[in-house]
Amino acid sequence: MNSGSELDITLTLPAEVTRGSEVFIRAMGKVVRVDRRPDNGSTRVGVAAVIERYEIIRNEPRTA
């Protein structure tokens, strides 16, 4: 992942957080900074991003 890359991520907020039903948030944006730390032997990468737009998708219970 490099600075300028496009992002399309989906986050799940559980019912315990929303105090209702589970909610999905789809966010689209761009990476503005990537922080790699190979010196400590870790493969983890830090990423800073700007969310340009998002949509909230509620998980409604199905009826039979």
Order of alpha helices (4+ residues) and beta strands (2+ residues): beta-alpha-beta-beta
